[in-house]
Amino acid sequence: MKAWYLLYCKSRGESRAQQNLALQQIDTYLPTYPEEKLVKGQSTVRRVLLFPSYLFVHFDPEITSVAKIHNTRGVIRIVGCKELMTPIDDSIIHAIKMREHRLMSELSPIEAAPTIEPEMERGDKVCFTEGPFAELEGIFDEANGEKRCFVLFDLMGKQQRVAIKKDSIKPVK
């Protein structure tokens, strides 16, 4: 039965893997989110990978050989593929696509007046207020400059460290 699976790709090789899989008529999904950046004094929005080095692939292992996927340029392996592959629920992929679509349609959010939050310390629980992880909870790890910080959160059974804007999280009380 056709299902979504997660591929681990070579560093910065997600697009290459996606192109090579498309040549084999295999559906893929590479989630992104908009990131606003100041370039030469001008604000620009670019698409950034939500899960660097990962790519979702939609295929039927009984029709398309797993070896064919593994041997595709840019692909390292199917995540969790030992003896039994674990498919990803369609609702998860749908939710990611809907959130990505919503974020892309909100490219120019109205900026609210900045609120002064108390300084967070390593280990404090936080909640994402915007971006691709909105409404998810994580753990504050450390500050990264004046406007950015690192947050830890669980994703697919592993703890991930993500660099984000400080004003996109708030402490959980």
N, C-alpha and C positions, 0 to 999 in steps of 0.2 A: 504494500500500500504506500502511495506517495505521501511523504511527510517532510517536515523541515528538520534539518540537522545543522550543527554548528561546525564550521571548519576553522582550523587554526592555520593561518597563512604565514609566509615569510614576512619579515619586517618590511613594512611599506610595500608589500606585494599583493594587497587585497584587490586592487584594481586589475592587476595582471591576471590573478586567479579568476576574477569575475569575467574578464574578457575571454579567457581560454575556456571557461565553463559555458559561456554563451555560445561559443563556436561549436560546442558539443550539444547544443539545444537543451542545456540544463539551467533551470531557473535559479536565480540568486537574489539576495537582498543584502545591501550594504547600508546599514542605518547611519545617518548623519544628523547633525544639528547645526543651526546657524550660530556663528560666533562673531561678535562685533569686535573689530580691531581698529586701532588708530594707526594709519599709515601716512607718514608725511603730513601729519596734522589733519587728515581727513578720515572720517569714520567709514569703514567698509565692513561688509558682512560677507563671510565666507563659510562654506560648508566644511565641517570637521567631522571626522569619523567618531561615532559614538563608542565603538568597541575596536580600538586599533588592533590590527593583526587577526581580526575575526571576521568571518563572512558566513551568512546563513545560506544554505543550499536546499533546494526543494526537489527531491527525486525519490524514486522507488528502488530500493536496493535489490529487489527481485528482478527488475528490468535492467537497470543501469548498474554495472559492476562497481563495487566499492573500490576495487583496484584502479578502475578508470578515474575515479575522483581523486584518489591518493596520488596518482601519477600525473595529474594536471599541473602544469607549470604555475608556480606561485603557492601551491597548496602544500602544507606539511602533513596534516592528518585531520581526520574527523575526530572531534572531541568526544571522548568516552568510547571510542571504537576499539574494543578488544574483541570479545566474543559476541556481545549483544549491543547493538547501537541503540541509544536512547533518543527517540524523536522529541522535538520541541513542540509543545502544544500550539496549535494554530492561533489560539486566543492571545498568546504572548506576542507572536509576530504581528498580529493585527493591532494590538495595543501599542507596540513600538511604532508601527507605521502611522497610526492615528496621531500619536503624540508628535512624531516627526512632522506630519502634515500641519498640525496645529501650530507648531513652533515656526515653520517656514511661512505660514500665513500671518504670523505676528512679528514680522521682521522689524517693524519700528514701534516697539512698545513705548507707551507714555511713561516717562521717567517720573517717579514719585520723589518727593523730597527725601533726602537720605535720613535714615533714623540712626541714632547712635546706639549701638548695641554694646553691652559690656564685653570686655576682652574674653575670648574663649581660651580654655586651657586644654592641653592634650588629654584625651579621654572623655571630654564632654560630649553628651549626646546632642546631635543637631538634626534639623529637618531641612531638606531642600525646599526652597520657596519658589524656584523657577528653573527653567532649563529642562533637559531630558530626564532628570531624576526628580522632578517636582513631586512633592508629597512623600518621598522616600526618606527614611531615617538613616543616619550614619554616625560616625564617631570622628570628632575633630582630631586631626593628627598634629599639624603644625602650620604656622603662618609661613607664607612664601611671598615676602615683600609686603607692601602696604595694602594692596588691594586684592591679593590672591591668597589661597591657603590650600592645604591638602586635607581631604576627608577620606576616611575608610568606610566601606560598606560592603555587605555581602552580595555577590552576584554569581548565580549558578554554582553555589556551594563553595566559592572561594572569596576571600577578602581582597577587595580591589582598592587601590589608592588612586584618587582622582584629584587633579589640580582644578580648582574652580575659583570664581570671584567670591570674595568674602560676603558681599551683599546678597548672594543667592542662597544663603543658609541662615538659619536662626537657631538659637539654643532651644532645646526641648526642656520644659520645666517639669 
